[in-house]
């Protein structure tokens, strides 16, 4: 099930990501993990909790269900990676929302 979401995200997001070669091949170092892949089930669930035209509403759920589990977020809910604009999940979240909702719409139509 999550494979469909991952493929949709790779198609829509990874090809644009600054951490890829422009073809969607990830260039993160071996010791780095893409937050999208690490937290995919949580990301999908957080997006599915929201029906809104405002990205901010989705971000609230993202912070609640995903960021709280991320090793980079501190107890006071700050994140140096996000604050330095280095969080791919945060950077591409609007595109990720579109990809997840596209998969969900296709499933409903099938």
Rosetta constraint file for C-alpha pairs under 8 A:
AtomPair CA 1 CA 5 HARMONIC 7.39 0.50
AtomPair CA 2 CA 6 HARMONIC 6.16 0.50
AtomPair CA 2 CA 40 HARMONIC 7.31 0.50
AtomPair CA 2 CA 41 HARMONIC 6.77 0.50
AtomPair CA 3 CA 7 HARMONIC 6.08 0.50
AtomPair CA 4 CA 8 HARMONIC 6.21 0.50
AtomPair CA 4 CA 103 HARMONIC 7.01 0.50
AtomPair CA 5 CA 9 HARMONIC 6.11 0.50
AtomPair CA 5 CA 44 HARMONIC 7.83 0.50
AtomPair CA 5 CA 99 HARMONIC 7.03 0.50
AtomPair CA 5 CA 100 HARMONIC 5.84 0.50
AtomPair CA 5 CA 103 HARMONIC 6.46 0.50
AtomPair CA 6 CA 10 HARMONIC 6.05 0.50
AtomPair CA 6 CA 37 HARMONIC 7.56 0.50
AtomPair CA 6 CA 40 HARMONIC 7.54 0.50
AtomPair CA 7 CA 11 HARMONIC 6.14 0.50
AtomPair CA 8 CA 12 HARMONIC 6.16 0.50
AtomPair CA 8 CA 99 HARMONIC 5.41 0.50
AtomPair CA 8 CA 100 HARMONIC 7.22 0.50
AtomPair CA 8 CA 102 HARMONIC 7.98 0.50
AtomPair CA 8 CA 103 HARMONIC 7.15 0.50
AtomPair CA 9 CA 13 HARMONIC 5.27 0.50
AtomPair CA 9 CA 14 HARMONIC 6.72 0.50
AtomPair CA 9 CA 95 HARMONIC 7.77 0.50
AtomPair CA 9 CA 96 HARMONIC 5.94 0.50
AtomPair CA 9 CA 99 HARMONIC 5.48 0.50
AtomPair CA 9 CA 100 HARMONIC 7.40 0.50
AtomPair CA 10 CA 14 HARMONIC 4.58 0.50
AtomPair CA 10 CA 15 HARMONIC 6.73 0.50
AtomPair CA 10 CA 24 HARMONIC 6.63 0.50
AtomPair CA 11 CA 15 HARMONIC 6.47 0.50
AtomPair CA 11 CA 24 HARMONIC 7.67 0.50
AtomPair CA 12 CA 16 HARMONIC 7.51 0.50
AtomPair CA 12 CA 95 HARMONIC 6.72 0.50
AtomPair CA 12 CA 96 HARMONIC 7.64 0.50
AtomPair CA 12 CA 99 HARMONIC 6.60 0.50
AtomPair CA 13 CA 17 HARMONIC 6.21 0.50
AtomPair CA 13 CA 92 HARMONIC 6.80 0.50
AtomPair CA 13 CA 95 HARMONIC 6.18 0.50
AtomPair CA 13 CA 96 HARMONIC 6.75 0.50
AtomPair CA 14 CA 20 HARMONIC 6.84 0.50
AtomPair CA 14 CA 23 HARMONIC 7.78 0.50
AtomPair CA 14 CA 24 HARMONIC 4.71 0.50
AtomPair CA 14 CA 25 HARMONIC 7.51 0.50
AtomPair CA 14 CA 26 HARMONIC 7.66 0.50
AtomPair CA 15 CA 20 HARMONIC 6.97 0.50
AtomPair CA 15 CA 21 HARMONIC 7.89 0.50
AtomPair CA 15 CA 22 HARMONIC 5.31 0.50
AtomPair CA 15 CA 23 HARMONIC 5.21 0.50
AtomPair CA 15 CA 24 HARMONIC 4.13 0.50
AtomPair CA 15 CA 25 HARMONIC 7.75 0.50
AtomPair CA 16 CA 20 HARMONIC 7.66 0.50
AtomPair CA 16 CA 22 HARMONIC 6.48 0.50
AtomPair CA 16 CA 24 HARMONIC 7.40 0.50
AtomPair CA 17 CA 22 HARMONIC 7.44 0.50
AtomPair CA 17 CA 24 HARMONIC 7.52 0.50
AtomPair CA 17 CA 88 HARMONIC 7.49 0.50
AtomPair CA 17 CA 92 HARMONIC 7.83 0.50
AtomPair CA 18 CA 22 HARMONIC 7.85 0.50
AtomPair CA 19 CA 26 HARMONIC 5.98 0.50
AtomPair CA 19 CA 27 HARMONIC 5.36 0.50
AtomPair CA 19 CA 28 HARMONIC 6.11 0.50
AtomPair CA 20 CA 24 HARMONIC 5.53 0.50
AtomPair CA 20 CA 25 HARMONIC 5.16 0.50
AtomPair CA 20 CA 26 HARMONIC 4.38 0.50
AtomPair CA 20 CA 27 HARMONIC 5.01 0.50
AtomPair CA 20 CA 28 HARMONIC 7.64 0.50
AtomPair CA 21 CA 25 HARMONIC 5.64 0.50
AtomPair CA 21 CA 26 HARMONIC 6.78 0.50
AtomPair CA 21 CA 27 HARMONIC 6.73 0.50
AtomPair CA 28 CA 32 HARMONIC 5.93 0.50
AtomPair CA 28 CA 33 HARMONIC 7.31 0.50
AtomPair CA 28 CA 34 HARMONIC 7.59 0.50
AtomPair CA 33 CA 37 HARMONIC 7.51 0.50
AtomPair CA 33 CA 38 HARMONIC 6.66 0.50
AtomPair CA 34 CA 38 HARMONIC 6.16 0.50
AtomPair CA 34 CA 88 HARMONIC 7.38 0.50
AtomPair CA 35 CA 39 HARMONIC 5.84 0.50
AtomPair CA 35 CA 40 HARMONIC 7.83 0.50
AtomPair CA 35 CA 87 HARMONIC 7.66 0.50
AtomPair CA 35 CA 88 HARMONIC 6.95 0.50
AtomPair CA 35 CA 89 HARMONIC 5.95 0.50
AtomPair CA 36 CA 40 HARMONIC 5.41 0.50
AtomPair CA 36 CA 43 HARMONIC 7.51 0.50
AtomPair CA 36 CA 88 HARMONIC 7.58 0.50
AtomPair CA 36 CA 89 HARMONIC 5.80 0.50
AtomPair CA 39 CA 43 HARMONIC 5.99 0.50
AtomPair CA 39 CA 66 HARMONIC 6.76 0.50
AtomPair CA 40 CA 44 HARMONIC 6.12 0.50
AtomPair CA 41 CA 45 HARMONIC 6.22 0.50
AtomPair CA 42 CA 46 HARMONIC 6.05 0.50
AtomPair CA 42 CA 65 HARMONIC 6.36 0.50
AtomPair CA 42 CA 66 HARMONIC 5.98 0.50
AtomPair CA 43 CA 47 HARMONIC 6.24 0.50
AtomPair CA 43 CA 62 HARMONIC 6.70 0.50
AtomPair CA 43 CA 65 HARMONIC 7.58 0.50
AtomPair CA 43 CA 66 HARMONIC 6.45 0.50
AtomPair CA 44 CA 48 HARMONIC 6.15 0.50
AtomPair CA 44 CA 100 HARMONIC 6.55 0.50
AtomPair CA 45 CA 49 HARMONIC 6.33 0.50
AtomPair CA 46 CA 50 HARMONIC 7.24 0.50
AtomPair CA 46 CA 58 HARMONIC 7.30 0.50
AtomPair CA 46 CA 61 HARMONIC 5.32 0.50
AtomPair CA 46 CA 62 HARMONIC 5.72 0.50
AtomPair CA 46 CA 65 HARMONIC 6.29 0.50
AtomPair CA 46 CA 66 HARMONIC 7.76 0.50
AtomPair CA 47 CA 58 HARMONIC 6.13 0.50
AtomPair CA 47 CA 61 HARMONIC 7.22 0.50
AtomPair CA 47 CA 62 HARMONIC 7.46 0.50
AtomPair CA 47 CA 97 HARMONIC 6.46 0.50
AtomPair CA 47 CA 100 HARMONIC 7.47 0.50
AtomPair CA 48 CA 101 HARMONIC 7.88 0.50
AtomPair CA 49 CA 61 HARMONIC 7.51 0.50
AtomPair CA 50 CA 57 HARMONIC 7.04 0.50
AtomPair CA 50 CA 58 HARMONIC 6.16 0.50
AtomPair CA 50 CA 61 HARMONIC 7.76 0.50
AtomPair CA 52 CA 57 HARMONIC 6.75 0.50
AtomPair CA 52 CA 58 HARMONIC 7.71 0.50
AtomPair CA 54 CA 58 HARMONIC 7.24 0.50
AtomPair CA 55 CA 59 HARMONIC 6.26 0.50
AtomPair CA 55 CA 94 HARMONIC 6.73 0.50
AtomPair CA 56 CA 60 HARMONIC 6.36 0.50
AtomPair CA 57 CA 61 HARMONIC 6.94 0.50
AtomPair CA 58 CA 62 HARMONIC 6.22 0.50
AtomPair CA 59 CA 63 HARMONIC 6.07 0.50
AtomPair CA 60 CA 64 HARMONIC 6.28 0.50
AtomPair CA 61 CA 65 HARMONIC 5.99 0.50
AtomPair CA 61 CA 66 HARMONIC 7.90 0.50
AtomPair CA 62 CA 66 HARMONIC 5.28 0.50
AtomPair CA 62 CA 67 HARMONIC 6.41 0.50
AtomPair CA 63 CA 67 HARMONIC 4.63 0.50
AtomPair CA 63 CA 68 HARMONIC 6.32 0.50
AtomPair CA 64 CA 68 HARMONIC 5.97 0.50
AtomPair CA 65 CA 69 HARMONIC 7.13 0.50
AtomPair CA 66 CA 70 HARMONIC 6.54 0.50
AtomPair CA 67 CA 73 HARMONIC 6.46 0.50
AtomPair CA 68 CA 73 HARMONIC 6.62 0.50
AtomPair CA 68 CA 77 HARMONIC 7.43 0.50
AtomPair CA 69 CA 73 HARMONIC 7.81 0.50
AtomPair CA 72 CA 79 HARMONIC 5.68 0.50
AtomPair CA 72 CA 80 HARMONIC 6.85 0.50
AtomPair CA 72 CA 81 HARMONIC 6.65 0.50
AtomPair CA 73 CA 77 HARMONIC 5.74 0.50
AtomPair CA 73 CA 78 HARMONIC 5.54 0.50
AtomPair CA 73 CA 79 HARMONIC 4.38 0.50
AtomPair CA 73 CA 80 HARMONIC 7.34 0.50
AtomPair CA 74 CA 78 HARMONIC 5.49 0.50
AtomPair CA 74 CA 79 HARMONIC 6.25 0.50
AtomPair CA 78 CA 83 HARMONIC 7.78 0.50
AtomPair CA 79 CA 83 HARMONIC 5.93 0.50
AtomPair CA 80 CA 84 HARMONIC 5.95 0.50
AtomPair CA 81 CA 85 HARMONIC 6.35 0.50
AtomPair CA 81 CA 86 HARMONIC 5.11 0.50
AtomPair CA 81 CA 87 HARMONIC 5.54 0.50
AtomPair CA 82 CA 86 HARMONIC 5.71 0.50
AtomPair CA 82 CA 87 HARMONIC 4.96 0.50
AtomPair CA 82 CA 90 HARMONIC 6.78 0.50
AtomPair CA 85 CA 90 HARMONIC 7.91 0.50
AtomPair CA 85 CA 91 HARMONIC 6.95 0.50
AtomPair CA 86 CA 91 HARMONIC 7.56 0.50
AtomPair CA 87 CA 91 HARMONIC 6.01 0.50
AtomPair CA 88 CA 92 HARMONIC 5.91 0.50
AtomPair CA 88 CA 93 HARMONIC 7.94 0.50
AtomPair CA 89 CA 93 HARMONIC 5.53 0.50
AtomPair CA 92 CA 96 HARMONIC 6.25 0.50
AtomPair CA 93 CA 97 HARMONIC 6.09 0.50
AtomPair CA 94 CA 98 HARMONIC 6.41 0.50
AtomPair CA 95 CA 99 HARMONIC 6.24 0.50
AtomPair CA 96 CA 100 HARMONIC 6.20 0.50
AtomPair CA 97 CA 101 HARMONIC 6.08 0.50
AtomPair CA 98 CA 102 HARMONIC 5.94 0.50
AtomPair CA 99 CA 103 HARMONIC 6.41 0.50
AtomPair CA 100 CA 104 HARMONIC 6.28 0.50
AtomPair CA 101 CA 105 HARMONIC 6.00 0.50
AtomPair CA 102 CA 106 HARMONIC 6.19 0.50
AtomPair CA 103 CA 107 HARMONIC 6.21 0.50
AtomPair CA 104 CA 108 HARMONIC 6.30 0.50
AtomPair CA 105 CA 109 HARMONIC 6.19 0.50
AtomPair CA 106 CA 110 HARMONIC 6.17 0.50
